[in-house]
């Protein structure tokens, strides 16, 4: 019984160490693809492989916003992800919402 308990304890210790190591390694996640947007003057801008859960201020207010990533994008009327406007699923576009910032959410 003592030998069994010792092996169980070693297994539990190794399993806990592995779980902690995997849980604590945080590589920055990023969406695959790009967010494209167009200003009211028709100028095109791109954000390639945007990081998850990071607010990105756009270079110009977007008349058209296109989500060409594999994740949902939240868009906001104000800078610094203020005044939530809506969510844009992968492969979708929205026009005339005039966002000034975006965030990849999932």
N, C-alpha and C positions, 0 to 999 in steps of 0.2 A: 504494500500500500504506500509506503514511504517513497519507493522508487517511482510509482505512478504519479504521486503528488508532485514530486520534483520535476518530472517531465512535463506535466500539465502547467506548472508554474513557468518553466522555461518557454514552453509554447506560447503561453499567454503574454509573457514579456516580449518575445520576438514579434508576435502579432500586434501588440500595442505599439512597439517601436516602429514597425512598418506603417501602421495606420497614421501615426503622428508624422512620420517622414513624408508620406504622401499628402497628408492634409496640410502640412505647413509649407510645402513647396508651392508657391503661388506664381505661376508664370502668367503674365498679363494676357488675358484672353482678347481676341480680336475677331471681328466679323470678317468673313471672307467675301471679297467683292468691293464694291464702291458705292458711295452715295454721290449722286450727281444732282446739281441744282443750277438753275438758270435765273439770272437777275431780270428785272423788268426791261432792261436794255438788251436782253438776249445773250448776255455773256455767260458762258458755261464754266462751272467750277466742279472739281472732283475731290473727294476724300477717299483715298484708297485704304482698304483694310482698317476701318476705324476701330479703336479699342472699345471694349465693353464698359458700360457704366461710367463713361467720361463725357462731360459736357463739352461740346465743340461749338464755338461761336463761328457762324458763317461769315464769309468775307463780304457778303452783300445780302440784303433781304431777298429770299428766294420766292420768285413768282411760281416756279415749278420745282418740285422736289421729287427725286426718283430714288427709290431704294433698290439697288442692284446687289445687295448683300444677302447673306443667308440668315439674317436675324432681323427682328423687329426694331424699328427706329422710332423713338418718340421725337416729336418736333414741338418747338416752343415759339410763341410770338416774340418774346423778349430775349435779350442776351442773357448769358449765364444760366440757361435752362429755366427761365422764369416764364410764367403765364402759359402753362401747358395747353397745347392746342389739340393734339391727337397722336395716334400711333399709326405707323405705316408698315404693313406686313412686307415680307420679302417679295420682290418682283412687282411692287405696286408703286403708283405715283400719285401725287396730289398737286393741284394747282390753285392759285389764288388764296392760299392760307397765309402767305407772307411770313414764314418762320425766319427767325434770326439765329436760332441755335438748335442743335440736335443732340441726341444721346442714343447709343445702341443699348437696347435693354434685354435682348434675349434671343 
